[in-house]
Amino acid sequence: MFVLILLIRSGLHNIDNEKQFLQEDKLISRVRIAWLIPIGGALMILHLVLHTIIDADYIARHKTPPERMRSGH
């Protein structure tokens, strides 16, 4: 999660840098493309948090997750 926070932070700095070179003659601006980095990092953090909650629930109920049941381990 720490690496993802650094990714989001660097993406936000990248957005600030791209605002200096703002050109409106393109179909998709460089600032909009730069927003993909922090958005992707935030979605990965959300995914990590949701899986942690699901795994904690399985541990609390003393159940085997369905992924382990299907794998044969």
C-alpha positions, 0 to 999 in steps of 0.5 A, a space after each residue: 500500500 505504501 508503494 501505491 501511495 507513492 504512485 498516487 503522489 507522483 501522479 499528482 505531481 505529474 498532473 501539476 507539471 503537465 498543467 504548465 504545458 497546457 495545450 487545447 489543440 489536442 483531442 485528449 489533453 495531457 492532463 487528462 492522461 496524467 490523471 490515469 495514474 492516481 486514479 489507477 493507484 486509488 483503484 488498486 488501493 480499494 481492491 487491496 482493502 476489499 480483499 483484506 476485509 474479505 480475508 479477515 472475515 474468512 479468518 474470523 469465521 474459521 472458514 477456507 476461502 473458495 479460491 483455496 477449496 477449488 485449487 486442491 491445496 
